[in-house]
Amino acid sequence: MKWPDLSDRILAYLLFVSAVVIVTWFAFLPNRALDWRLPGSPRLYFAAVAGSLLLLVSVLFVFAKRTGWWGSPVNWFTAHVVAATAGSVLVVIHSAGFLRYAPALLLLVLLGLAALGVWARVLLSRRISATFAEKHESFVSASSVGRERLGAIIREKEDLLKILSKGAQEGTFSPALRHWLVHPGLTWAYARLVREESGLLGTRGMVPVAQGYWRWLHMGLAALFVVGLIGHVVTVTFFAGYVSGGGKIYWWHLAEW
């Protein structure tokens, strides 16, 4: 089953609806019962759990894209965007507007992730398409390329492929998750050769810095968010006394350390 493509128009609609929901929620928040105004209260606790699970769909998207085991990566990309948007709304609602404490930093990371993702989808994607449409006679002048070293790199890559993925073509092969799990050392060696080859050819210099490194920044922010989320869950669950600062512990927890 193929889901509808996530067009810029649909993405804009998702963002608009999310903004309306958040603004409306906080506009009426002062008039709601106390349970709706305390982050971590029984009602908002479930909003946090649901939001976190939706945000973690993005992790599944990474595995699906790298393995190809769970269906179309395009479908998973759509699920990643929709789930992340809904999850973000629930997490913001869970915060109840308390932005003076450490967990609020997670919201800043989440905002950075969303902004970077939208920018890449709407603006950077056009630049990437233009890059693929361009024709370069060469990446760097032939006189500056170590031809012998390039030849040696290609031969080393082909030798590694005999173990990593028999029958794969050196020019089109890209390591997947299964290669890292089964042959981590050989896959690392292959990736190192790819980086060296790209450096000799100057491929990174042919595109703007933002285009070359935005994905690494996006993944770094995502990793930071996941680590922060785990840390937040651990502290409020096992160190509730510390989090409350000696005050009343009104959220579900296992220990009051």
Secondary structure, 3 states (H helix, E strand, C coil): CCCCCCCHHHHHHHHHHHHHHHHHHHHHHHHCCHHHHCCCCHHHHHHHHHHHHHHCHHHHHHHHHHHCCCCCHHHHHHHHHHHHHHHHHHHHHHHCCCCCCCCHHHHHHHHHHHHHHHHHHHHHHHHHHHHHHCCCCCCCCHHHCCHHHHHHHHHHHHHHHHHHCCCCCCCCCCCCHHHHHHCHHHHHHHHHHHHHHHHHHCCHHHCCHHHHHHHHHHHHHHHHHHHHHHHHHHHHHHEHHHHHCCCCCCCCCCCEC
